[in-house]
Amino acid sequence: MSEHLFGEGEILFRRGDPSEFAYLVVSGQVELLDEHEGREIRIGLVAGGEIVGEMGLVEERPRSLTARALTEVRASAVTREGFVELILHNPEEGLHYLRALFERMRTMNGRDIPTGD
């Protein structure tokens, strides 16, 4: 894993970017943004100890959301290959990423997108 430092307002990744990394947020807060009718909508907040971008490691599809540092963020990045290594050789840590993935899926299934009414 490699360490990254993101300044307040800096983009970790944008919707449509290749899903090359997931980030374990060591400190700070990251907001997850979607776009609806040209407006940014915050749909989630990730803080220290949580993971962002894990869906892309499993799906191997472009990013579905944008992640932006709400505060200064220190994060450790894991590549898709590193993730596979975790699953195969360190299942306990790999499960941490899978739990984050399933929790995010549960949250996304229950969200409402504002319609502007």
Contact map, one row per residue, 1 for C-alpha under 8 A:
111000000000000000000000000000000000000000000000000000000000000000000000000111100100000000000000000000000000000000000
111100000000000000000000000000000000000000000000000000000000000000000000000111000000000000000000000000000000000000000
111110000000000000000000000000000000000000000000000000000000000000000000011110000000000000000000000000000000000000000
011111000000000000000000000000000000000000000000000000000000000000000000011110000000000000000000000000000000000000000
001111100000000000000000000000000000000000000000000000000000000000000001111000000000000000000000000000000000000000000
000111110111000000000000000000000000000000000000000000000000000000001001110000000000000000000000000000000000000000000
000011111100000000000000000000000000000000000000000000000000000000001011100000000000000000000000000000000000000000000
000001111100000000000000000000000000000000000000000000000000000000001111100000000000000000000000000000000000000000000
000000111110000000000000000000000000000000000000000000000000000000011110000000000000000000000000000000000000000000000
000001111111000000000000000000000000000000000000000000000000000000011000000000000000000000000000000000000000000000000
000001001111110000000000000000000000000000000000000000000000000001111000000000000000000000000000000000000000000000000
000001000111110000000000000000000000000000000000000000000000000001111000000000000000000000000000000000000000000000000
000000000011111010000000000000000000000000000000000000000000001001110000000000000000000000000000000000000000000000000
000000000011111110000000000000000000000000000000000000000000001011100000000000000000000000000000000000000000000000000
000000000000111110000000000000000100000000000000000000000000011111000000000000000000000000000000000000000000000000000
000000000000011111000000000000000000000000000000000000000000011110000000000000000000000000000000000000000000000000000
000000000000111111100000000000000000000000000000000000000000011000000000000000000000000000000000000000000000000000000
000000000000000111110000000000000000000000000000000000000000111000000000000000000000000000000000000000000000000000000
000000000000000011111100000000000000000000000000000010011001111000000000000000000000000000000000000000000000000000000
000000000000000001111100000000000000000000000000000000011000000000000000000000110000000000000000000000000000000000000
000000000000000000111110000000000000000000000000000011011000000000000000000011110000000000000000000000000000000000000
000000000000000000111111000000000000000000000000001111011000000000000000000011110000000000000000000000000000000000000
000000000000000000001111100000000000000000000000001111000000000000000000001111000000000000000000000000000000000000000
000000000000000000000111110000000000000000000001111100000000000000000000001111000000000000000000000000000000000000000
000000000000000000000011111110000000000000000111111100000000000000000000111100000000000000000000000000000000000000000
000000000000000000000001111100000000000000000011110000000000000000000000111100000000000000000000000000000000000000000
000000000000000000000000111110000000000000000011100000000000000000000001111000000000000000000000000000000000000000000
000000000000000000000000111111000000000000000011000000000000000000001111110000000000000000000000000000000000000000000
000000000000000000000000101111100000000000001111000000000000000000001111100000000000000000000000000000000000000000000
000000000000000000000000000111110000000000001110000000000000000000111110100000000000000000000000000000000000000000000
000000000000000000000000000011111000000001111100000000000000000000111100000000000000000000000000000000000000000000000
000000000000000000000000000001111100000001111100000000000000000011110000000000000000000000000000000000000000000000000
000000000000000000000000000000111110000111110000000000000000000011110000000000000000000000000000000000000000000000000
000000000000001000000000000000011111000111100000000000000000000111000000000000000000000000000000000000000000000000000
000000000000000000000000000000001111111110000000000000000000000000000000000000000000000000000000000000000000000000000
000000000000000000000000000000000111111110000000000000000000000000000000000000000000000000000000000000000000000011000
000000000000000000000000000000000011111000000000000000000000000000000000000000000000000000000000000000000000000000000
000000000000000000000000000000000011111100000000000000000000000000000000000000000000000000000000000000000000000000000
000000000000000000000000000000000011111110000000000000000000000000000000000000000000000000000000000000000000000000000
000000000000000000000000000000001111011111000000000000000000000000000000000000000000000000000000000000000000000000000
000000000000000000000000000000001111001111100000000000000000000000000000000000000000000000000000000000000000000000000
000000000000000000000000000000111100000111111000000000000000000000000000000000000000000000000000000000000000000000000
000000000000000000000000000000111100000011111000000000000000000000000000000000000000000000000000000000000000001000000
000000000000000000000000000000111000000001111100000000000000000000000000000000000000000000000000000000000000000000000
000000000000000000000000000011110000000001111110000000000000000000000000000000000000000000000000000000000000000000000
000000000000000000000000100011110000000000011111011100000000000000000000000000000000000000000000000000000000000000000
000000000000000000000000111111000000000000001111110000000000000000000000000000000000000000000000000000000000000000000
000000000000000000000001111110000000000000000111110000000000000000000000000000000000000000000000000000000000000000000
000000000000000000000001111000000000000000000011111000000000000000000000000000000000000000000000000000000000000000000
000000000000000000000001110000000000000000000111111100000000000000000000000000000000000000000000000100000000000000000
000000000000000000000111100000000000000000000100111111000000000000000000000000000000000000000000100100000000000000000
000000000000000000000111100000000000000000000100011111000000000000100000000000000000000000000000000000000000000000000
000000000000000000101110000000000000000000000000001111111000001000000000000000000000000000000000000000000000000000000
000000000000000000001110000000000000000000000000001111111100000000000000000000000000000000000000110110000000000000000
000000000000000000000000000000000000000000000000000011111110000000000000000000000000000000000000000010000000000000000
000000000000000000111100000000000000000000000000000011111111111000000000000000000000000000000000000000000000000000000
000000000000000000111100000000000000000000000000000011111111000000000000000000110010000000000000000000000000000000000
000000000000000000000000000000000000000000000000000001111111000000000000000000010000000000000000000000000000000000000
000000000000000000000000000000000000000000000000000000111111100000000000000000000000000000000000000000000000000000000
000000000000000000100000000000000000000000000000000000011111110000000000000000000000000000000000000000000000000000000
000000000000000001100000000000000000000000000000000000010011111000000000000000000000000000000000000000000000000000000
000000000000001111100000000000000000000000000000000000010001111100000000000000000000000000000000000000000000000000000
000000000000111111100000000000000000000000000000000010010000111111000000000000000000000000000000000000000000000000000
000000000000001100000000000000000100000000000000000000000000011111000000000000000000000000000000000000000000000000000
000000000000011100000000000000011100000000000000000000000000001111100000000000000000000000000000000000000000000000000
000000000011111000000000000000011100000000000000000000000000001111110000000000000000000000000000000000000000000000000
000000000011110000000000000001111000000000000000000100000000000011111000000000000000000000000000000000000000000000000
000000001111100000000000000001111000000000000000000000000000000001111100000000000000000000000000000000000000000000000
000001111111000000000000000111100000000000000000000000000000000000111111100000000000000000000000000000000000000000000
000000011000000000000000000111100000000000000000000000000000000000011111100000000000000000000000000000000000000000000
000000111000000000000000000111000000000000000000000000000000000000001111100000000000000000000000000000000000000000000
000011110000000000000000001110000000000000000000000000000000000000001111110000000000000000000000000000000000000000000
000011110000000000000000111111000000000000000000000000000000000000001111111000000000000000000000000000000000000000000
001111000000000000000000111100000000000000000000000000000000000000000001111100000000000000000000000000000000000000000
001110000000000000000011111000000000000000000000000000000000000000000000111110000000000000000000000000000000000000000
111100000000000000000011110000000000000000000000000000000000000000000000011111000000000000000000000000000000000000000
111100000000000000001111000000000000000000000000000000000000000000000000001111100000000000000000000000000000000000000
110000000000000000001111000000000000000000000000000000000000000000000000000111110110000000000000000000000000000000000
100000000000000000011100000000000000000000000000000000001000000000000000000011111110000000000000000000000000000000000
000000000000000000011100000000000000000000000000000000001100000000000000000001111111000000000000000000000000000000000
000000000000000000000000000000000000000000000000000000000000000000000000000000111111100000000000000000000000000000000
100000000000000000000000000000000000000000000000000000000000000000000000000001111111110000000000000000000000000000000
000000000000000000000000000000000000000000000000000000001000000000000000000001111111111000000100000000000000000000000
000000000000000000000000000000000000000000000000000000000000000000000000000000011111111100000000000000000000000000000
000000000000000000000000000000000000000000000000000000000000000000000000000000001111111111000000000000000000000000000
000000000000000000000000000000000000000000000000000000000000000000000000000000000111111111101100000000000000000000000
000000000000000000000000000000000000000000000000000000000000000000000000000000000011111111111110000000000000000000000
000000000000000000000000000000000000000000000000000000000000000000000000000000000001111111100000000000000000000000000
000000000000000000000000000000000000000000000000000000000000000000000000000000000000111111100000000000000000000000000
000000000000000000000000000000000000000000000000000000000000000000000000000000000000111111111100000000000000000000000
000000000000000000000000000000000000000000000000000000000000000000000000000000000000011111111110000000000000000000000
000000000000000000000000000000000000000000000000000000000000000000000000000000000000001001111111000000000000000000000
000000000000000000000000000000000000000000000000000000000000000000000000000000000000011001111111100000000000000000000
000000000000000000000000000000000000000000000000000000000000000000000000000000000010011001111111110000000000000000000
000000000000000000000000000000000000000000000000000000000000000000000000000000000000001000111111111000000000000000000
000000000000000000000000000000000000000000000000000000000000000000000000000000000000000000011111111100000000000000000
000000000000000000000000000000000000000000000000001001000000000000000000000000000000000000001111111110000000000000000
000000000000000000000000000000000000000000000000000001000000000000000000000000000000000000000111111111000000000000000
000000000000000000000000000000000000000000000000000000000000000000000000000000000000000000000011111111100000000000000
000000000000000000000000000000000000000000000000011001000000000000000000000000000000000000000001111111110000000000000
000000000000000000000000000000000000000000000000000001100000000000000000000000000000000000000000111111111000000000000
000000000000000000000000000000000000000000000000000000000000000000000000000000000000000000000000011111111100000000000
000000000000000000000000000000000000000000000000000000000000000000000000000000000000000000000000001111111110000000000
000000000000000000000000000000000000000000000000000000000000000000000000000000000000000000000000000111111111000000000
000000000000000000000000000000000000000000000000000000000000000000000000000000000000000000000000000011111111100000000
000000000000000000000000000000000000000000000000000000000000000000000000000000000000000000000000000001111111110000000
000000000000000000000000000000000000000000000000000000000000000000000000000000000000000000000000000000111111111000000
000000000000000000000000000000000000000000000000000000000000000000000000000000000000000000000000000000011111111000000
000000000000000000000000000000000000000000000000000000000000000000000000000000000000000000000000000000001111111000000
000000000000000000000000000000000000000000000000000000000000000000000000000000000000000000000000000000000111111100000
000000000000000000000000000000000000000000100000000000000000000000000000000000000000000000000000000000000011111110000
000000000000000000000000000000000000000000000000000000000000000000000000000000000000000000000000000000000000011111000
000000000000000000000000000000000001000000000000000000000000000000000000000000000000000000000000000000000000001111100
000000000000000000000000000000000001000000000000000000000000000000000000000000000000000000000000000000000000000111111
000000000000000000000000000000000000000000000000000000000000000000000000000000000000000000000000000000000000000011111
000000000000000000000000000000000000000000000000000000000000000000000000000000000000000000000000000000000000000001111
000000000000000000000000000000000000000000000000000000000000000000000000000000000000000000000000000000000000000001111
